[in-house]
Amino acid sequence: MRIDDFKLIDEDVKKRKIPYAVKKVVYSILDMKGEKIVVLKLKGICEFTDFMVICSGGSSRQNKAISDGIKRMLKKELNVKAFSVEGQMSSDWILLDYIDFVVHIFSHENRKKFSLEKLWMDARRYDFYIA
């Protein structure tokens, strides 16, 4: 990602009305070179969480690194631990559940296959990537 692209995304993240912890997750994903970051606001339309963060990684190793980076950053900076973590063994789809928000880290194939963005089409959507 070029520095100009990062600046555009940074400005967009700052102006959005999403929780600070979710913004920190977006920045962590960007730091680890995660791709096509989408935040869905599910408050009022979903009972199990308020926000969902979805991104893709280029390999299972990168997905694991993104997941580890998010967990480390949230624990260190906000003293928050994941309630549940799923999928780290295969790393094709990792789910981090922080109750108020959930993070999905997909391989490109699984992201297309499960298409969570289409499943939650009623949600307010924030895209944090340059197409």
N, C-alpha and C positions, 0 to 999 in steps of 0.2 A: 504494500500500500504506500502510495506516495505521501509525502508530508502534507501536501495541499488537501488530499482526500481525508487524511486524519483530522486536519483542522476543521473541515466541513462537518465531519461526523461529530467531533468534539463540541462544536457550537450547537448542533442539533440535540445531542444528549443533554447538554446543560439547560436548554430551554424547555425540555419536556417535563411534564408533571408526573414523574414516576419516582418511586421511593429511592432514597440515597443508596441503599444496599443494592438495588437493581442496577442503578447507574454504575456502581463499582464493579458489578459483574460484567457489564458491557465493556468497561475499560479493561478488565482482566482478560476477557476474550480477545479484544483487539491487541493487547500486549502479546498474546500467544498466537497471533496470526489466524484466529478463527475467522470463518467466512460467513457471509449472509446472516448477520445477526438481526433477529426479529424479536421485539418485545410485544406481547399481547396483554392488554388490560382486560382481565376476566372478572373483575369486581362487579357483582350484581348479576352475572350470568353463569357463574360457576360456584359450586359449594366448597371445593377443596383447596382453592388458592385464589389469590387476587391478581397475580401476574405470572406470566410464563415467558421465559427467555429461551429462544431456540437459535442454535448455530450449527455450523458444519465444520468439520476438520478434514484435512487431506488424508489422514491415515489413522489407524487405531492408536498408534503411539502419540500422535498430536492430540487426539481426543482425550487421552489419559492425561497428557500434560496440561491441557485446558482445564480439565476437571480438578487436577491437583492444584493448579494455580488459583482457581476460584476458591477452593476450600481453604487453602493457606492464607490467601488475602483476607477473606471474611473472618477467619479466626483471629488473625493478627490485628487487623484494623478495626473490626466491629465486635470482636469477641462472640461471634456467632458460629455455631456448628450445625452441619446438616442434620436434619432429623432422620433422613434416610438417604442411602446412596445405592443405586442399582446399576448393573451392567458394566462394572469396571473390569471384569475378567476378559470379556471379549472386546470391549471398548468400541463396538459399532454403534451403540446407543447407550449413552450414560445419562442417568437421571439423578439430579441432586434436588432433594426436597427440603426446602427451608420454611415450610408451612405457608408463609405469606407469599412466597414466590417459589416457582419450580424452574430448574434449568435443564434443558434437553440438549445434549451434545451428540450430534449424529454424524455418521459417515454420509457421504453424498448419496449413496444408493438407498440407505434406510430413510433418509430424509424424504426422498421422492416417494418411496414405498408407503410410508405412514402418513405423510402430508398433513401434519398437525395444523398448519396454517389454514388449510381448507376445512378441517374439522371444526375449527373455532372461528369461522368467518364472521360471526356476529361481534367478535371482540374488536376493541379499538386497537389498531396495529401501528407500531412504530418500527420502521426499517432503518437500521444503522449500518448501511453499506453503500458503496458506490457501484451501480450496475454497469 
